[in-house]
Amino acid sequence: MLGYPGAMLGVLPAGLARARPGKVERGGQGPGGRSAFRPGGHLSHMIRYERSEDPPDRDDRPPLAAYAEHLVEAGRAPSVSAVVNDALTERVQRDRRIARRWKEITAQADLAQVKRIIAHVEAQAAQFPPSHWYR
Amino acid sequence: MSEDVRAVPAPWVLDISVLAEAARGDTRTMTLVQELDARGRPLVIPALAVTGASLDIHNDEADELLGGLEQLEKALRPFIGAQVT
């Protein structure tokens, strides 16, 4: 039994994961032989751990700064700042694209129907005794 | 609990079936989630349910729609950002 969430799937979100050289495999095959790592996808930051009894170390951090410095040394980026700026730019573009897509889809909705659903569920929830509410 | 603190309903928990519909681009489900957030209702979005929905639908569009959940303001995301012990 692995001692961390997501162990059954063999994957962890990056926020949970602490990469450790030799213990982490990027781009591995997920359940059903499908890749759990797809660049550009929302879950592209998923990290697959080798199945092990050892949970990830808490103090190990992904060597992002070292990678940025490597890009500069290799001539693939003019500076570490440029690497950070590029990453942030990509993040902003992605967030805007996602917000635009949500807006496009939800603009087609029957809002009155959605409000009726919410009212129906909240009417059911209101029937619970006060012990089922929180403060 | 003191009586002067107003009790509020339990948060809405988005399980994998709801998240899978959102990942499919279901208009009604996505609007429901967005409307709840706009009303300030607390939403619980378990990371494993997001993972399961992503694996269930498994395409880039679905992953991006699930990524939109990060932009909800009232959502609670258990485990994301937590320390692994």
Backbone of each chain as ProteinMPNN parsed JSONL, in Angstrom:
{"seq_chain_A": "MLGYPGAMLGVLPAGLARARPGKVERGGQGPGGRSAFRPGGHLSHMIRYERSEDPPDRDDRPPLAAYAEHLVEAGRAPSVSAVVNDALTERVQRDRRIARRWKEITAQADLAQVKRIIAHVEAQAAQFPPSHWYR", "coords_chain_A": {"N_chain_A": [[0.861, -1.191, 0.0], [0.725, 2.034, -1.006], [1.743, 5.113, 0.402], [0.504, 7.604, -0.281], [-1.805, 9.994, -1.763], [-3.352, 9.081, -4.831], [-1.841, 6.96, -5.404], [-2.893, 4.552, -6.299], [-3.464, 5.027, -8.921], [-1.023, 5.565, -9.833], [-0.113, 8.022, -10.479], [0.525, 11.482, -9.88], [-0.613, 14.827, -9.232], [1.356, 17.718, -10.065], [1.521, 19.476, -7.952], [1.462, 17.884, -5.778], [3.53, 16.241, -6.141], [6.948, 15.521, -5.637], [9.719, 15.722, -7.305], [12.261, 13.314, -7.814], [15.445, 12.507, -8.573], [16.033, 9.597, -10.441], [13.944, 8.301, -9.299], [11.667, 9.165, -10.45], [9.592, 9.116, -13.266], [9.056, 10.641, -16.22], [6.55, 10.954, -18.701], [5.728, 8.377, -18.846], [3.854, 5.309, -19.285], [0.455, 5.419, -18.664], [-2.442, 4.115, -16.866], [-3.873, 1.401, -18.636], [-2.144, 1.523, -20.676], [-1.947, 4.017, -21.735], [-0.459, 7.18, -22.348], [0.491, 9.144, -19.605], [1.484, 11.588, -19.709], [1.287, 14.398, -21.492], [2.467, 16.847, -23.44], [1.343, 20.179, -23.257], [-1.24, 19.542, -22.561], [-3.756, 19.715, -19.946], [-3.121, 18.025, -17.897], [-0.501, 17.706, -18.25], [1.377, 18.107, -16.444], [1.447, 15.958, -14.886], [3.072, 13.531, -12.979], [4.641, 10.49, -13.089], [5.244, 7.983, -10.818], [7.579, 5.447, -10.162], [6.417, 2.31, -9.095], [6.586, 1.93, -5.751], [7.459, 1.302, -2.373], [8.279, 3.469, -1.093], [7.336, 6.72, -0.232], [7.307, 9.895, -2.011], [10.102, 12.08, -1.452], [9.839, 14.854, 0.711], [11.43, 17.092, 0.72], [12.768, 17.282, -1.612], [12.923, 19.12, -4.565], [11.582, 19.787, -7.824], [14.128, 20.259, -10.184], [13.959, 22.998, -11.305], [15.164, 25.531, -11.494], [17.772, 24.822, -12.105], [17.333, 23.643, -14.56], [16.475, 25.837, -16.075], [18.827, 27.334, -16.041], [20.415, 25.589, -17.434], [19.252, 25.737, -19.98], [20.006, 28.305, -20.684], [22.806, 28.101, -20.651], [23.09, 26.302, -22.699], [22.482, 27.805, -24.814], [19.887, 28.026, -25.631], [18.179, 29.789, -24.584], [18.106, 33.281, -23.864], [18.385, 34.231, -21.261], [17.805, 33.468, -17.762], [15.626, 34.887, -16.879], [14.251, 35.236, -19.245], [13.417, 32.655, -19.739], [11.639, 32.292, -17.622], [9.799, 34.319, -18.233], [8.818, 33.407, -20.695], [7.561, 31.068, -19.871], [5.57, 32.081, -18.188], [4.142, 33.627, -19.995], [3.142, 31.667, -21.669], [1.505, 30.382, -19.858], [-0.387, 32.357, -19.241], [-1.597, 32.679, -21.752], [-2.726, 30.176, -22.054], [-4.533, 30.132, -19.895], [-6.267, 32.171, -20.687], [-7.258, 31.115, -23.058], [-8.646, 28.907, -22.094], [-10.567, 30.142, -20.439], [-11.982, 31.519, -22.375], [-13.062, 29.403, -23.836], [-14.726, 28.169, -21.948], [-16.521, 30.259, -21.64], [-17.679, 30.408, -24.165], [-19.007, 27.949, -24.305], [-20.745, 27.95, -22.061], [-22.329, 30.057, -22.699], [-24.275, 29.084, -24.281], [-26.111, 27.917, -22.704], [-29.202, 27.006, -21.048], [-30.099, 29.079, -18.816], [-32.163, 29.387, -17.021], [-33.047, 26.801, -16.624], [-30.801, 25.708, -15.361], [-30.811, 27.193, -13.021], [-33.137, 26.21, -11.892], [-32.348, 23.612, -11.336], [-30.382, 24.039, -9.38], [-31.95, 25.235, -7.392], [-33.631, 23.107, -6.771], [-31.848, 21.176, -5.718], [-30.826, 22.576, -3.554], [-33.081, 22.929, -2.057], [-33.548, 20.351, -1.221], [-31.237, 20.0, 0.33], [-31.733, 21.796, 2.34], [-33.472, 20.523, 3.953], [-32.07, 18.906, 5.598], [-31.129, 18.188, 8.99], [-29.966, 20.655, 11.413], [-27.559, 19.679, 12.397], [-26.24, 18.708, 10.232], [-25.289, 20.855, 8.967], [-22.721, 23.319, 8.571], [-20.64, 25.694, 10.334]], "CA_chain_A": [[0.0, 0.0, 0.0], [1.518, 3.244, -1.071], [1.259, 6.02, 1.43], [0.151, 8.949, -0.718], [-2.968, 10.001, -2.655], [-3.067, 8.858, -6.248], [-0.937, 5.818, -5.552], [-3.527, 3.488, -7.056], [-3.369, 5.374, -10.331], [0.382, 5.668, -10.182], [0.192, 9.366, -10.944], [0.263, 12.547, -8.926], [-0.477, 16.181, -9.746], [2.658, 18.29, -9.742], [1.461, 20.118, -6.643], [1.72, 16.877, -4.765], [4.728, 15.461, -6.409], [8.281, 16.069, -5.437], [10.54, 14.901, -8.186], [13.489, 12.816, -7.211], [16.208, 11.847, -9.628], [16.122, 8.158, -10.33], [12.704, 7.72, -8.812], [10.542, 9.736, -11.173], [9.62, 8.858, -14.697], [8.12, 11.471, -16.974], [6.166, 10.424, -20.002], [5.506, 6.939, -18.778], [2.542, 4.849, -19.701], [-0.548, 5.435, -17.616], [-3.294, 2.934, -16.869], [-4.366, 1.027, -19.946], [-1.108, 1.726, -21.668], [-1.999, 5.352, -22.308], [0.528, 8.067, -21.77], [-0.018, 10.068, -18.604], [2.168, 12.864, -19.883], [1.111, 14.912, -22.835], [2.799, 18.262, -23.438], [0.274, 21.067, -23.687], [-2.494, 19.171, -21.93], [-3.901, 20.192, -18.576], [-2.463, 17.107, -16.979], [0.858, 17.475, -18.718], [2.286, 18.201, -15.31], [1.367, 14.747, -14.089], [4.344, 12.844, -12.849], [4.393, 9.104, -12.744], [6.272, 7.4, -9.977], [7.738, 4.01, -10.171], [5.734, 1.756, -7.929], [7.577, 1.751, -4.704], [6.937, 1.454, -1.021], [8.754, 4.737, -0.555], [6.666, 7.924, -0.719], [8.274, 10.886, -2.485], [10.714, 12.929, -0.43], [9.188, 16.158, 0.809], [12.354, 18.204, 0.575], [13.306, 17.358, -2.969], [12.132, 19.96, -5.456], [11.993, 19.643, -9.221], [15.275, 21.149, -10.421], [13.543, 23.933, -12.34], [16.178, 26.579, -11.66], [18.905, 24.215, -12.81], [16.93, 23.446, -15.951], [16.506, 27.154, -16.727], [20.24, 27.679, -16.25], [20.902, 24.712, -18.497], [18.782, 26.293, -21.25], [20.84, 29.48, -20.98], [24.15, 27.628, -20.973], [23.033, 25.603, -23.986], [22.18, 28.776, -25.861], [18.497, 27.894, -26.07], [17.444, 30.937, -24.03], [19.082, 34.34, -23.589], [18.585, 34.424, -19.827], [16.831, 32.774, -16.914], [14.412, 35.713, -16.897], [13.524, 34.956, -20.483], [12.76, 31.357, -19.557], [10.488, 32.515, -16.742], [8.812, 35.101, -18.975], [8.183, 32.538, -21.687], [6.66, 30.146, -19.172], [4.408, 32.835, -17.726], [3.36, 34.0, -21.176], [2.412, 30.47, -22.093], [0.474, 30.137, -18.854], [-1.447, 33.352, -19.425], [-2.315, 32.35, -22.99], [-3.527, 28.977, -21.792], [-5.661, 30.504, -19.034], [-7.227, 32.948, -21.487], [-7.909, 30.208, -24.005], [-9.601, 28.098, -21.33], [-11.68, 31.017, -20.033], [-12.775, 31.811, -23.582], [-13.797, 28.185, -24.188], [-15.832, 28.045, -20.982], [-17.512, 31.302, -21.926], [-18.385, 30.012, -25.393], [-19.902, 26.811, -24.038], [-21.809, 28.288, -21.108], [-23.22, 31.05, -23.314], [-25.357, 28.373, -24.968], [-26.922, 27.199, -21.717], [-30.505, 27.492, -20.595], [-29.785, 29.463, -17.436], [-33.343, 29.153, -16.175], [-33.038, 25.381, -16.267], [-29.731, 25.521, -14.386], [-31.27, 27.758, -11.741], [-34.119, 25.281, -11.324], [-31.592, 22.478, -10.78], [-29.764, 24.486, -8.13], [-33.015, 25.42, -6.401], [-34.112, 21.782, -6.383], [-30.854, 20.539, -4.848], [-30.698, 23.324, -2.294], [-34.291, 22.647, -1.272], [-33.29, 19.058, -0.576], [-30.207, 20.191, 1.357], [-32.3, 22.575, 3.446], [-34.251, 19.629, 4.806], [-31.197, 18.232, 6.552], [-31.131, 18.826, 10.317], [-28.844, 21.59, 11.611], [-26.309, 18.971, 12.666], [-25.595, 18.435, 8.959], [-24.793, 22.119, 8.433], [-21.493, 23.715, 9.251], [-20.601, 27.129, 10.656]], "C_chain_A": [[0.887, 1.227, 0.0], [0.891, 4.294, -0.171], [0.937, 7.41, 0.962], [-1.008, 8.887, -1.704], [-2.539, 9.769, -4.096], [-2.204, 7.634, -6.479], [-1.553, 4.724, -6.413], [-3.456, 3.759, -8.553], [-1.924, 5.47, -10.782], [0.766, 7.044, -10.677], [-0.122, 10.357, -9.834], [0.268, 13.879, -9.642], [0.845, 16.774, -9.29], [2.667, 18.938, -8.371], [1.739, 19.146, -5.519], [3.105, 16.279, -4.899], [6.0, 16.214, -6.07], [9.227, 15.186, -6.219], [11.819, 14.497, -7.492], [14.243, 12.064, -8.289], [16.283, 10.342, -9.388], [14.85, 7.493, -9.852], [11.504, 8.159, -9.634], [10.705, 9.472, -12.652], [8.596, 9.753, -15.366], [7.781, 10.772, -18.275], [5.953, 8.938, -19.999], [4.104, 6.585, -19.222], [1.606, 4.828, -18.508], [-1.358, 4.148, -17.663], [-3.82, 2.657, -18.278], [-3.368, 1.295, -21.05], [-1.118, 3.1, -22.292], [-0.985, 6.237, -21.612], [-0.115, 9.001, -20.772], [0.6, 11.441, -18.772], [2.018, 13.315, -21.316], [1.394, 16.403, -22.819], [1.627, 19.087, -23.96], [-1.058, 20.744, -23.056], [-2.529, 19.652, -20.494], [-3.14, 19.307, -17.614], [-1.044, 16.797, -17.427], [1.85, 17.547, -17.571], [2.19, 16.968, -14.422], [2.728, 14.049, -14.102], [4.067, 11.429, -12.391], [5.57, 8.588, -11.927], [6.397, 5.913, -10.261], [7.032, 3.475, -8.938], [6.772, 1.381, -6.882], [6.894, 1.88, -3.358], [7.33, 2.795, -0.433], [7.946, 5.897, -1.102], [7.714, 8.917, -1.195], [8.854, 11.684, -1.325], [10.051, 14.294, -0.432], [10.138, 17.286, 0.454], [12.954, 18.312, -0.814], [12.376, 18.191, -3.829], [12.546, 19.661, -6.885], [13.081, 20.655, -9.529], [14.979, 22.161, -11.519], [14.59, 25.017, -12.577], [17.378, 26.034, -12.435], [18.571, 24.008, -14.282], [16.974, 24.769, -16.714], [17.95, 27.573, -17.007], [20.844, 26.823, -17.364], [20.49, 25.241, -19.871], [19.634, 27.488, -21.67], [22.226, 29.035, -21.42], [24.196, 26.949, -22.337], [22.7, 26.548, -25.137], [20.753, 28.715, -26.364], [17.613, 28.986, -25.479], [18.472, 32.006, -23.681], [19.356, 34.526, -22.104], [17.549, 33.608, -19.06], [15.524, 33.552, -16.883], [13.574, 35.422, -18.13], [12.782, 33.629, -20.385], [11.496, 31.527, -18.718], [9.392, 33.281, -17.48], [8.08, 34.249, -20.005], [7.169, 31.607, -21.022], [5.392, 30.871, -18.715], [3.513, 33.245, -18.893], [2.514, 32.832, -21.65], [1.26, 30.177, -21.139], [-0.699, 31.1, -19.023], [-2.27, 33.037, -20.673], [-3.221, 31.147, -22.782], [-4.751, 29.33, -20.951], [-6.716, 31.273, -19.818], [-7.98, 32.053, -22.46], [-8.979, 29.366, -23.29], [-10.808, 28.933, -20.921], [-12.59, 31.312, -21.221], [-13.636, 30.6, -23.962], [-14.967, 27.967, -23.235], [-16.929, 29.049, -21.302], [-18.339, 30.933, -23.151], [-19.423, 28.925, -25.103], [-21.064, 27.224, -23.134], [-22.762, 29.342, -21.665], [-24.414, 30.384, -23.983], [-26.374, 27.773, -23.99], [-28.281, 27.854, -21.495], [-30.349, 27.812, -19.106], [-30.972, 29.222, -16.497], [-33.394, 27.698, -15.722], [-31.98, 25.101, -15.204], [-30.152, 26.055, -13.023], [-32.308, 26.862, -11.081], [-33.421, 24.073, -10.698], [-30.998, 22.863, -9.432], [-30.82, 24.642, -7.037], [-33.518, 24.076, -5.887], [-33.138, 21.122, -5.404], [-30.77, 21.269, -3.505], [-31.94, 23.155, -1.431], [-34.152, 21.314, -0.551], [-32.301, 19.225, 0.571], [-30.772, 20.915, 2.571], [-33.098, 21.698, 4.406], [-33.39, 18.851, 5.793], [-31.269, 18.932, 7.905], [-29.904, 19.705, 10.484], [-27.513, 20.892, 11.868], [-25.546, 18.659, 11.383], [-25.101, 19.712, 8.289], [-23.47, 22.415, 9.121], [-21.472, 25.223, 9.406], [-19.235, 27.697, 10.371]], "O_chain_A": [[1.7, 1.425, 0.904], [-0.327, 4.352, -0.006], [1.081, 8.349, 1.745], [-1.195, 7.886, -2.396], [-1.474, 10.22, -4.516], [-1.872, 7.307, -7.618], [-0.852, 4.046, -7.163], [-3.393, 2.829, -9.358], [-1.639, 5.457, -11.979], [1.848, 7.225, -11.235], [-0.943, 10.086, -8.957], [1.058, 14.074, -10.566], [1.389, 16.384, -8.257], [3.696, 18.953, -7.696], [2.194, 19.532, -4.443], [3.746, 15.877, -3.928], [6.07, 17.434, -6.219], [9.499, 14.047, -5.84], [12.38, 15.243, -6.69], [13.735, 11.094, -8.852], [16.56, 9.884, -8.28], [14.684, 6.28, -9.977], [10.429, 7.571, -9.517], [11.795, 9.585, -13.213], [7.399, 9.636, -15.105], [8.614, 10.089, -18.87], [5.995, 8.302, -21.052], [3.28, 7.457, -19.498], [1.939, 4.275, -17.46], [-1.023, 3.213, -18.39], [-4.168, 3.581, -19.014], [-3.72, 1.292, -22.23], [-0.4, 3.351, -23.26], [-0.693, 6.059, -20.43], [-1.157, 9.592, -21.056], [0.258, 12.365, -18.034], [2.55, 12.698, -22.238], [0.623, 17.16, -22.23], [1.004, 18.745, -24.964], [-1.938, 21.604, -23.021], [-1.497, 19.957, -19.895], [-2.578, 19.785, -16.629], [-0.459, 15.782, -17.049], [2.997, 17.118, -17.689], [2.775, 16.928, -13.34], [3.419, 14.001, -15.12], [3.344, 11.206, -11.42], [6.732, 8.742, -12.305], [5.417, 5.232, -10.562], [7.044, 4.098, -7.877], [7.7, 0.613, -7.133], [5.846, 2.515, -3.247], [6.794, 3.216, 0.592], [7.866, 6.06, -2.319], [8.884, 8.804, -0.83], [8.17, 11.932, -0.332], [9.738, 14.827, -1.496], [9.712, 18.322, -0.057], [13.578, 19.318, -1.153], [11.163, 17.98, -3.817], [13.7, 19.325, -7.149], [12.95, 21.82, -9.154], [15.659, 22.188, -12.544], [14.871, 25.378, -13.72], [17.924, 26.706, -13.31], [19.429, 24.179, -15.149], [17.446, 24.825, -17.849], [18.256, 28.101, -18.076], [21.682, 27.29, -18.135], [21.278, 25.203, -20.816], [19.945, 27.663, -22.849], [22.76, 29.515, -22.42], [25.205, 27.01, -23.04], [22.645, 26.133, -26.294], [20.436, 29.285, -27.407], [16.438, 29.097, -25.828], [19.581, 31.686, -23.252], [20.453, 34.939, -21.728], [16.564, 33.127, -19.621], [14.444, 32.963, -16.864], [12.345, 35.37, -18.066], [11.663, 33.491, -20.881], [10.435, 30.992, -19.042], [8.212, 32.948, -17.376], [6.864, 34.362, -20.165], [6.073, 31.387, -21.537], [4.286, 30.346, -18.838], [2.287, 33.213, -18.792], [1.339, 32.982, -21.985], [0.176, 29.774, -21.561], [-1.86, 30.697, -18.955], [-3.498, 33.12, -20.649], [-4.348, 31.112, -23.277], [-5.863, 28.891, -21.244], [-7.914, 31.054, -19.638], [-9.184, 32.21, -22.662], [-10.069, 29.148, -23.818], [-11.946, 28.481, -21.043], [-13.813, 31.348, -21.087], [-14.792, 30.75, -24.359], [-16.068, 27.622, -23.663], [-18.117, 28.729, -21.241], [-19.554, 31.125, -23.168], [-20.553, 28.974, -25.588], [-22.219, 26.892, -23.402], [-23.874, 29.504, -21.163], [-25.438, 31.024, -24.226], [-27.377, 27.192, -24.406], [-28.48, 29.049, -21.714], [-30.454, 26.931, -18.253], [-30.793, 28.892, -15.325], [-33.741, 27.404, -14.578], [-32.225, 24.35, -14.26], [-29.877, 25.437, -11.995], [-32.358, 26.762, -9.855], [-33.85, 23.571, -9.659], [-31.096, 22.112, -8.462], [-30.608, 24.23, -5.897], [-33.798, 23.928, -4.698], [-33.554, 20.576, -4.383], [-30.658, 20.641, -2.452], [-31.859, 23.231, -0.205], [-34.586, 21.168, 0.592], [-32.493, 18.666, 1.651], [-30.342, 20.675, 3.7], [-33.364, 22.093, 5.541], [-33.906, 18.215, 6.712], [-31.452, 20.148, 7.959], [-28.91, 19.526, 9.78], [-26.454, 21.453, 11.586], [-24.348, 18.378, 11.425], [-24.561, 19.671, 7.184], [-23.149, 21.814, 10.147], [-22.186, 25.944, 8.709], [-19.005, 28.888, 10.578]]}, "seq_chain_B": "MSEDVRAVPAPWVLDISVLAEAARGDTRTMTLVQELDARGRPLVIPALAVTGASLDIHNDEADELLGGLEQLEKALRPFIGAQVT", "coords_chain_B": {"N_chain_B": [[-20.738, 24.986, 19.288], [-21.263, 28.43, 18.753], [-24.289, 30.34, 18.923], [-24.434, 32.723, 17.602], [-23.092, 32.557, 15.268], [-23.645, 32.181, 11.902], [-25.135, 29.391, 10.464], [-24.218, 27.553, 7.594], [-25.028, 25.864, 4.52], [-23.676, 22.61, 3.726], [-20.795, 22.264, 1.577], [-20.925, 21.968, -2.025], [-20.037, 19.002, -3.563], [-18.121, 18.056, -6.206], [-18.296, 15.253, -7.958], [-16.769, 12.479, -9.753], [-18.487, 11.891, -11.865], [-19.83, 14.253, -12.423], [-17.66, 15.884, -13.065], [-16.707, 14.55, -15.291], [-18.734, 15.018, -17.118], [-18.446, 17.768, -17.388], [-15.929, 17.781, -18.523], [-16.548, 16.678, -20.954], [-17.697, 18.777, -22.104], [-20.304, 19.432, -21.543], [-22.942, 21.553, -21.689], [-24.921, 22.271, -19.786], [-23.95, 21.231, -17.35], [-21.487, 22.538, -17.063], [-22.37, 25.164, -16.9], [-23.844, 25.013, -14.591], [-21.831, 24.562, -12.659], [-20.375, 26.92, -12.96], [-22.31, 28.813, -12.279], [-22.838, 28.189, -9.616], [-20.383, 28.872, -8.51], [-20.395, 31.595, -9.062], [-22.384, 32.396, -7.363], [-21.162, 32.16, -4.996], [-21.132, 29.773, -3.676], [-19.509, 27.274, -1.847], [-17.344, 24.982, -3.405], [-16.255, 21.678, -3.629], [-13.59, 20.102, -5.084], [-12.314, 17.238, -5.698], [-8.993, 16.178, -6.233], [-8.401, 13.637, -7.203], [-10.771, 12.94, -8.428], [-10.791, 14.711, -10.543], [-8.577, 13.759, -11.896], [-9.517, 11.197, -12.546], [-11.683, 11.855, -14.22], [-10.325, 13.041, -16.301], [-8.809, 10.888, -17.256], [-10.877, 9.313, -18.053], [-12.2, 10.677, -20.17], [-10.135, 11.752, -21.779], [-8.828, 13.557, -23.787], [-7.33, 16.432, -25.371], [-8.983, 18.668, -25.361], [-10.768, 18.051, -23.295], [-9.029, 18.032, -21.119], [-8.296, 20.693, -21.045], [-10.752, 21.906, -20.503], [-11.217, 20.867, -17.978], [-9.107, 22.098, -16.788], [-10.112, 24.624, -16.542], [-11.428, 24.618, -14.159], [-9.639, 25.443, -12.304], [-9.885, 28.117, -12.301], [-12.093, 28.828, -10.937], [-13.464, 30.675, -8.276], [-14.422, 30.047, -5.736], [-13.795, 27.509, -5.195], [-12.744, 24.632, -3.447], [-9.919, 22.716, -3.285], [-9.169, 19.751, -2.522], [-6.16, 18.28, -1.499], [-4.558, 19.236, -3.656], [-1.591, 20.925, -3.853], [-1.048, 20.218, -1.332], [1.097, 18.934, 1.257], [2.892, 15.994, 0.836], [2.869, 13.28, 2.955]], "CA_chain_B": [[-20.811, 26.099, 18.335], [-22.049, 29.52, 19.299], [-25.506, 30.586, 18.162], [-24.355, 33.957, 16.815], [-22.44, 32.261, 13.996], [-24.68, 31.693, 10.996], [-24.848, 28.099, 9.846], [-24.35, 27.538, 6.135], [-25.112, 24.481, 4.038], [-22.426, 21.939, 3.353], [-20.401, 22.607, 0.197], [-21.216, 21.051, -3.127], [-18.875, 18.188, -3.916], [-18.196, 17.641, -7.607], [-17.696, 13.924, -8.08], [-16.186, 12.187, -11.07], [-19.506, 11.901, -12.92], [-20.05, 15.659, -12.78], [-16.454, 16.39, -13.724], [-16.616, 13.934, -16.621], [-19.651, 15.758, -17.998], [-17.792, 19.059, -17.682], [-14.822, 17.504, -19.446], [-17.147, 16.424, -22.276], [-18.215, 20.042, -22.631], [-21.747, 19.504, -21.359], [-23.291, 22.953, -21.436], [-25.691, 22.443, -18.547], [-23.087, 20.964, -16.191], [-20.498, 23.614, -16.926], [-23.072, 26.362, -16.437], [-24.183, 24.757, -13.185], [-20.624, 24.791, -11.862], [-20.042, 28.352, -13.037], [-23.342, 29.558, -11.553], [-22.596, 27.965, -8.187], [-19.223, 29.679, -8.136], [-20.803, 32.998, -9.097], [-23.214, 32.643, -6.182], [-20.333, 32.056, -3.812], [-21.277, 28.478, -3.014], [-18.234, 26.537, -1.818], [-17.296, 23.758, -4.211], [-15.122, 20.79, -3.352], [-13.195, 19.414, -6.322], [-11.217, 16.32, -5.346], [-7.984, 16.029, -7.285], [-8.49, 12.313, -7.813], [-11.931, 12.935, -9.324], [-10.33, 15.4, -11.759], [-7.703, 12.802, -12.587], [-10.359, 10.148, -13.107], [-12.442, 12.408, -15.35], [-9.371, 13.238, -17.402], [-8.482, 9.575, -17.818], [-12.104, 8.784, -18.653], [-12.483, 11.35, -21.447], [-8.828, 11.594, -22.401], [-8.406, 14.314, -24.959], [-6.782, 17.729, -24.981], [-10.096, 19.578, -25.072], [-11.267, 17.713, -21.962], [-8.05, 18.477, -20.125], [-8.364, 22.15, -20.928], [-11.995, 22.265, -19.806], [-10.972, 20.589, -16.559], [-8.201, 23.147, -16.323], [-10.916, 25.798, -16.209], [-11.848, 24.544, -12.757], [-8.656, 26.185, -11.509], [-10.221, 29.542, -12.312], [-13.234, 29.086, -10.061], [-12.964, 31.413, -7.117], [-14.872, 29.514, -4.454], [-13.556, 26.071, -5.157], [-11.761, 24.043, -2.544], [-9.336, 21.599, -4.044], [-8.441, 18.903, -1.579], [-4.897, 17.615, -1.83], [-3.674, 19.984, -4.549], [-0.726, 21.831, -3.107], [-0.785, 19.708, 0.018], [2.363, 18.233, 1.438], [2.77, 14.536, 0.919], [3.547, 12.792, 4.159]], "C_chain_B": [[-21.685, 27.205, 18.919], [-23.219, 29.826, 18.376], [-25.394, 31.814, 17.272], [-23.603, 33.753, 15.499], [-23.463, 31.61, 13.079], [-24.259, 30.366, 10.364], [-25.064, 28.188, 8.342], [-24.402, 26.087, 5.674], [-23.734, 23.912, 3.733], [-22.074, 22.29, 1.906], [-20.864, 21.562, -0.806], [-19.926, 20.289, -3.451], [-19.051, 17.704, -5.358], [-17.509, 16.283, -7.744], [-17.278, 13.663, -9.525], [-17.238, 12.23, -12.179], [-19.794, 13.328, -13.376], [-18.854, 16.199, -13.56], [-16.287, 15.791, -15.114], [-17.55, 14.639, -17.599], [-19.071, 17.118, -18.366], [-16.668, 18.858, -18.695], [-15.325, 17.207, -20.854], [-17.687, 17.704, -22.896], [-19.72, 20.154, -22.515], [-22.142, 20.905, -20.886], [-23.966, 23.144, -20.083], [-24.809, 22.242, -17.317], [-22.088, 22.09, -15.975], [-21.156, 24.899, -16.416], [-23.463, 26.219, -14.972], [-22.99, 25.07, -12.284], [-20.298, 26.289, -11.82], [-21.037, 29.193, -12.219], [-23.165, 29.399, -10.04], [-21.426, 28.818, -7.702], [-19.596, 31.157, -8.09], [-21.639, 33.366, -7.876], [-22.416, 32.531, -4.891], [-20.505, 30.769, -3.049], [-19.922, 27.777, -3.005], [-18.329, 25.228, -2.595], [-16.069, 22.952, -3.804], [-14.831, 20.002, -4.621], [-12.026, 18.49, -5.995], [-10.264, 16.105, -6.523], [-8.087, 14.671, -7.974], [-9.696, 12.204, -8.742], [-11.574, 13.642, -10.633], [-9.458, 14.443, -12.58], [-8.525, 11.716, -13.267], [-11.147, 10.634, -14.311], [-11.532, 12.596, -16.556], [-9.034, 11.903, -18.068], [-9.686, 8.982, -18.543], [-12.334, 9.379, -20.045], [-11.243, 11.325, -22.339], [-8.689, 12.254, -23.768], [-7.999, 15.714, -24.505], [-7.875, 18.725, -24.618], [-10.621, 19.339, -23.654], [-10.313, 18.216, -20.886], [-8.098, 19.986, -19.953], [-9.644, 22.583, -20.216], [-11.859, 21.981, -18.312], [-10.028, 21.627, -15.967], [-8.934, 24.419, -15.947], [-11.398, 25.791, -14.77], [-10.88, 25.292, -11.852], [-9.053, 27.646, -11.374], [-11.466, 29.858, -11.492], [-12.731, 29.696, -8.755], [-13.31, 30.775, -5.787], [-14.544, 28.045, -4.264], [-12.488, 25.709, -4.129], [-11.219, 22.821, -3.243], [-8.506, 20.729, -3.109], [-7.219, 18.266, -2.22], [-4.007, 18.425, -2.75], [-2.873, 20.98, -3.724], [-0.431, 21.335, -1.702], [0.57, 19.03, 0.069], [2.1, 16.741, 1.522], [3.536, 14.064, 2.151], [3.653, 11.276, 4.108]], "O_chain_B": [[-22.728, 26.931, 19.511], [-23.136, 29.592, 17.171], [-26.145, 31.957, 16.307], [-23.493, 34.684, 14.702], [-24.076, 30.604, 13.437], [-23.168, 30.243, 9.806], [-26.003, 28.838, 7.884], [-23.888, 25.192, 6.345], [-22.768, 24.643, 3.514], [-22.962, 22.581, 1.104], [-21.154, 20.419, -0.453], [-18.86, 20.888, -3.593], [-20.024, 17.02, -5.676], [-16.285, 16.185, -7.656], [-17.421, 14.521, -10.396], [-16.916, 12.571, -13.317], [-19.981, 13.582, -14.566], [-19.009, 16.878, -14.575], [-15.779, 16.455, -16.018], [-17.205, 14.836, -18.764], [-19.189, 17.567, -19.506], [-16.484, 19.666, -19.606], [-14.621, 17.45, -21.834], [-18.084, 17.723, -24.061], [-20.354, 20.877, -23.284], [-21.723, 21.365, -19.824], [-23.629, 24.058, -19.331], [-24.909, 22.999, -16.351], [-21.871, 22.537, -14.849], [-20.579, 25.626, -15.607], [-23.418, 27.185, -14.21], [-23.127, 25.758, -11.273], [-19.986, 26.839, -10.764], [-20.653, 30.156, -11.556], [-23.323, 30.357, -9.283], [-21.475, 29.408, -6.622], [-19.17, 31.884, -7.193], [-21.606, 34.506, -7.411], [-22.946, 32.783, -3.809], [-20.078, 30.666, -1.899], [-19.26, 27.693, -4.04], [-19.288, 24.471, -2.446], [-14.977, 23.5, -3.655], [-15.704, 19.325, -5.164], [-10.873, 18.919, -6.014], [-10.69, 15.882, -7.657], [-7.884, 14.567, -9.184], [-9.658, 11.468, -9.728], [-12.005, 13.22, -11.706], [-9.597, 14.343, -13.799], [-8.267, 11.356, -14.416], [-11.27, 9.921, -15.307], [-11.928, 12.338, -17.692], [-8.983, 11.807, -19.294], [-9.539, 8.245, -19.518], [-12.63, 8.649, -20.99], [-11.304, 10.926, -23.502], [-8.46, 11.584, -24.775], [-8.297, 16.121, -23.382], [-7.723, 19.523, -23.693], [-10.885, 20.283, -22.909], [-10.741, 18.759, -19.868], [-7.957, 20.496, -18.841], [-9.625, 23.519, -19.417], [-12.329, 22.758, -17.48], [-10.136, 21.987, -14.795], [-8.449, 25.205, -15.134], [-11.739, 26.839, -14.221], [-11.251, 25.727, -10.762], [-8.617, 28.333, -10.45], [-11.85, 31.02, -11.364], [-11.709, 29.282, -8.209], [-12.579, 30.939, -4.811], [-14.966, 27.42, -3.291], [-11.477, 26.395, -3.978], [-11.979, 21.987, -3.735], [-7.307, 20.944, -2.93], [-7.269, 17.778, -3.349], [-2.785, 18.319, -2.642], [-3.439, 21.783, -2.983], [0.34, 21.951, -0.966], [1.113, 18.608, -0.952], [1.18, 16.298, 2.209], [4.7, 14.411, 2.351], [4.193, 10.664, 5.03]]}, "name": "protein", "num_of_chains": 2, "seq": "MLGYPGAMLGVLPAGLARARPGKVERGGQGPGGRSAFRPGGHLSHMIRYERSEDPPDRDDRPPLAAYAEHLVEAGRAPSVSAVVNDALTERVQRDRRIARRWKEITAQADLAQVKRIIAHVEAQAAQFPPSHWYRMSEDVRAVPAPWVLDISVLAEAARGDTRTMTLVQELDARGRPLVIPALAVTGASLDIHNDEADELLGGLEQLEKALRPFIGAQVT"}
